[in-house]
Amino acid sequence: MADTDEKAYHSDSAGNEKEVLERPGGLRGLYYHPLFQICMLGFVCFMCPGMFNALTGLGGGGQVDAQTGSNANSALYSTFAFFSFFAGSINNKLGPRVTLFIGTMGYALYIGSFLADNIHTGAGAFVVASGAILGVCAAFLWTAQGSLVLSYPTEADKGRYIGVFWAIFNLGGVVGAAVSLGQNFNSTANAVGNGTYIGFLILTLIGVSLPLLMADPAKMIRTDGTKVESVRHPSWKSEIYGLWVALRTDPMIILLLPMFYASNYFYTWQFNDYNQALFDIRARSLNNFVYWLSQIVGSLAIGSLVLDRAGFRRRSRAFAGWAILFVMVFIVNTWGYFYQRTYTRESVAASTQKMDIYDSKYPAHVWLMIFCGVFDAMWQTTAYWLMGAMSNDPAKLAVFTGFFLERAHFCVSDKSFQSAGAAGVWRADAVGIPYMNIFLSSWCLTAGGLLFALPMIYLRVKDRTEPKDEVLARMDEKGRVRDTL
C-alpha cells in the first residue's frame, strides 16, 4: 500500500487507472467487505421474494382454486413491468438502501392478503390489489438489488457474487417450502392453513428491516482496493436522458429482451399448470421444497464452474453458458411435454384424485421439478452475468436491471420485460387457456430468447470492458458526457 506521499493505482479491465485505497480491518472490514454486503442483500431477498417464491411455488398461492392467485400475479407483473421502466432512475435518486426498504414492504402486504383471504372468504379483490402494490415495490427492490450485485464485485468475481446471492436468496424459497411441507404433511385439505401464512409473514417482516442495516454504497471499497462508484443524485431530467443514453450507446441490450421476457414466463406452467394441477398439497409442498433447493445447485454451478472459470476468456465463458442453457431448454421441455400431453384442464377438473408422494409415478415427476429449478437458476444467473459483462458502470447497470427486472416481465429493462411476459401468461392461466398452449409458448420463448441473445454475445461481450462502456459514469448533472482520456 502506498504511503501518505504517494498514491497506488490499479488498472481496471478497460485499462483505466483507479486509485487503490486501503480497506478497513477487523469487524469493520468484515462489515464493509463487498461479499458480506452481498450476503446481507441475499438475506433481504431470502425473507421477502424468497417467501413470495415459496408461496407461489405451491401453485395458486397454496389454495385449491388457482384463479385468485393467477389474477393477483397478473396484476403484480403488470405494475412491475410499468414501474420497472422507471425503477433504475428512482434507485439512482433515492439510493439502494431506501429503494430496497420501500421494495420489501409490498411483500409483507401480499402475504398478509392471502392470510386474510384464508380467514375471510371473499377477500380475493384484496389479494389482487395487494398484488398490484407488490408489483410497484418489487420493481424498486429488484432494481436496487441488481445495481448492487453487479457493481460490488471486481471483474473476476461477478459470476461468483451473483451465484452466492442467488443461493442465499433461494434458501428463502427452500425454508419457506420446508415450513409449508412440515405444516401440511398430514393435511387432507389440499390447501395450506393459516399457520403457513403466519410463518411466511413473520419472516417477511424481518426482511423489511434488513435494508436499514446495510452499508452505504458510497463507503464501499472492492476487494482490489478500488472504490465503488457512488450512486449519483442528478435531476430527473438527466435521469430520463441517461436512460436514452444507455440505450443509444448500448443498443445490443435490445437483443437480450426476449431472454428477459421469458425469464419469469415459465413459472406459470411449472407452478400452476403442473404442480397445482397434478399433485395434492403434500406433494405440492415437497415439489416446492426440492425446486428451490435445486436452484442453489444451479446458480452456484453455472456461476462458479462456468461463468467465472479461471483460465478461460470471458467470451469463451459467455458462449459456454449459452450452450448449457440451450441444452437445458430442450431437456426440461421435452421431458415436460411427455407429461403435459397426458392431461388437460378438463381432465384435471373432472378428477377427484391428485398424485401423492407415495404414488408409483411420483419419483419421475418430482425429478422434473428438480430439473426445472436448476434450469431457472442457471437462466437468471446467466442473464445477470451477461448484463454485467456489458458494463461496470453502476448507473447504467441500474437502468439495465430496471429494464430487465420485470424478471421475465414490457418496458425497457430486464425486470420490466420480465414482468410484462409474466403478466400476460398469468392472466392467460386465469382465464383458462389450455395447459398445452401455455407450455408450448414457454418452450418457444426460452429457445427463441437464447437464439436472439447469441448475436449479442458474439458482437458485444468482450474480454475487457472498454472506457466507452462506462458512459453514464462520465455523465454530469446536466447530461453532458465527458470524453475518455
C-alpha positions, -999 to +999 in steps of 0.1 A: +000+000+000+013+035-008+024+059+019+009+093+025+031+109-001+022+085-029-009+070-042-011+035-056-031+029-088-047-001-103-055-006-140-091-020-145-102-043-173-107-013-196-071+000-190-082+030-168-061+038-138-080+039-105-067+048-071-061+018-048-075+025-013-067+007+020-095-015+031-106-013+068-096-041+091-113-061+119-151-063+123-155-031+104-136-046+075-158-076+076-190-055+076-177-034+047-165-064+027-184-065-007-192-102-003-206-096+032-229-069+019-239-092-010-248-118+016-269-092+035-286-084+003-292-121-003-310-123+031-332-094+023-344-113-008-344-146+013-370-130+036-391-112+011-390-125-025-379-159-011-412-162+009-431-150-021-415-177-042-423-203-017-459-192-017-461-190-055-444-224-059-472-242-041-495-233-071-524-209-066-508-194-036-514-226-017-551-226-024-574-251-041-586-226-067-557-211-086-577-183-102-573-157-075-536-163-073-532-161-111-552-128-112-530-114-084-499-124-102-512-108-134-518-075-116-484-078-099-464-083-130-484-056-149-474-029-124-440-045-121-435-041-158-446-005-159-427+007-128-395-012-137-391+012-166-385+040-141-370+020-113-334+025-124-338+063-122-356+061-089-328+039-075-302+064-086-323+092-069-331+076-036-301+053-032-302+015-030-309+012+008-341+034+007-352+018-026-347-017-011-366-007+021-396+006+001-395-026-020-397-050+009-429-036+022-451-049-006-441-085+001-454-083+037-487-068+024-491-095-003-485-125+020-508-109+046-536-107+019-535-145+015-539-149+052-569-125+051-584-145+023-579-177+042-597-163+072-624-143+054-638-159+023-644-134-005-613-113+001-600-121-034-602-085-045-578-075-017-554-102-028-554-088-064-550-052-051-521-063-029-505-080-059-507-047-079-490-028-050-464-056-047-455-051-084-445-015-077-425-025-047-408-054-065-397-031-093-378-010-067-364-039-048-350-059-078-336-028-095-317-018-063-306-054-059-293-056-095-273-023-092-256-036-060-249-072-070-233-061-103-213-031-091-198-045-058-176-074-072-145-070-093-145-082-129-132-116-119-157-121-091-190-112-108-202-147-115-193-159-080-210-130-063-241-135-084-241-172-076-237-166-039-265-140-039-288-164-058-280-193-035-289-173-003-320-158-020-332-192-030-327-205+005-357-184+013-378-205-010-363-236+005-370-226+041-405-214+032-412-246+013-399-266+043-422-247+066-451-254+043-441-291+040-439-296+077-472-280+084-491-296+056-475-331+055-505-348+071-531-324+056-561-337+036-575-302+028-554-298-004-547-262+007-524-246+032-536-235+067-533-202+085-501-212+103-482-214+070-492-179+060-484-165+095-449-181+094-443-166+060-455-132+072-432-132+103-401-139+082-411-113+056-414-086+083-379-094+095-367-088+059-383-054+058-359-041+084-327-055+069-320-028+042-317-003+070-287-022+084-268-024+052-237-003+045-238+029+025-226+020-010-206+053-011-183+039+016-177+006-001-143-005-014-139-035-037-115-064-028-089-049-052-089-016-034-109+004-059-138+024-048-173+015-058-188+044-079-211+064-057-248+064-067-255+098-082-284+121-073-289+141-106-320+158-118-349+138-130-343+154-165-308+139-167-321+106-153-345+103-182-318+114-206-295+088-190-319+061-200-318+073-235-280+075-235-277+040-221-299+026-248-283+047-276-248+037-265-256+001-258-284-009-283-273-046-281-293-048-248-324-050-271-313-085-282-315-096-246-351-086-242-366-119-254-344-137-229-356-113-202-392-117-213-390-155-210-373-154-176-405-154-155-428-167-181-422-204-174-432-201-138-469-202-146-467-237-162-443-251-136-463-239-105-499-238-115-503-260-146-480-287-133-476-286-096-510-273-086-528-292-114-515-328-107-505-331-070-521-330-036-509-304-010-483-327+005-467-335-029-470-298-039-451-288-008-424-314-014-421-304-050-418-268-040-391-277-015-369-296-039-375-269-067-360-241-046-333-264-032-321-273-067-318-236-075-289-234-052-271-261-071-279-245-104-268-210-095-235-220-079-227-245-106-230-221-136-217-191-117-185-206-102-178-235-126-186-218-159-191-181-159-161-174-136-140-203-146-103-194-142-081-197-172-108-191-199-115-159-217-147-141-209-161-146-244-155-183-241-173-184-208-202-165-223-206-190-251-203-219-227-231-205-205-253-200-236-247-236-248-255-251-214-288-231-213-297-242-248-293-279-239-312-274-207-341-258-226-347-290-246-340-314-218-366-298-195-392-291-221-390-324-239-395-341-206-423-319-196-441-324-230-444-362-223-463-354-191-483-324-204-498-344-232-515-368-207-538-342-191-559-311-198-578-285-177-609-305-183-594-338-171-579-322-141-612-306-131-631-339-136-606-359-114-610-361-076-577-379-071-544-359-070-510-375-072-494-382-038-457-387-028-464-424-023-477-430-058-455-450-081-454-423-108-443-396-083-405-401-083-401-394-120-424-364-118-405-348-089-373-351-108-388-329-135-394-302-108-357-306-097-345-300-133-369-271-137-353-255-106-318-260-118-327-245-152-344-215-137-314-206-116-290-211-145-312-188-167-314-160-142-277-161-132-266-161-168-289-132-177-274-111-149-239-121-158-244-111-194-256-076-183-226-073-160-203-083-189-216-053-209-206-027-184-191-019-150-210+014-147-235+010-118-257+038-131-260+020-165-265-013-147-293+001-126-311+012-158-304-022-174-317-041-144-347-019-142-353-027-179-348-064-173-361-067-139-396-075-147-378-107-143-392-122-174-416-094-174-426-050-214-407-019-209-371-010-214-353-032-189-346-067-177-372-066-149-396-045-169-396-070-197-396-099-173-428-087-157-446-080-190-442-116-200-453-129-167-483-106-165-497-119-198-492-156-191-506-154-155-537-137-170-539-164-197-538-190-170-566-172-150-590-172-180-584-209-187-561-210-217-552-247-224-523-260-204-506-272-236-508-238-252-491-222-222-464-250-221-456-247-258-454-209-257-430-212-228-408-236-247-407-214-278-399-183-258-370-198-240-355-213-271-361-181-291-347-159-263-314-178-265-313-175-303-317-137-301-291-135-273-264-153-294-255-124-318-254-100-288-228-123-271-208-126-303-208-088-310-209-072-276-193-094-249-156-087-249-127-100-228-123-065-213-148-037-205-138-006-225-140+031-213-169+038-237-190+012-218-189+035-187-207+063-204-231+071-175-203+072-150-189+101-172-222+120-174-226+152-154-257+166-137-267+184-170-265+152-190-232+160-207-209+130-212-172+137-206-147+123-231-125+094-221-088+101-215 
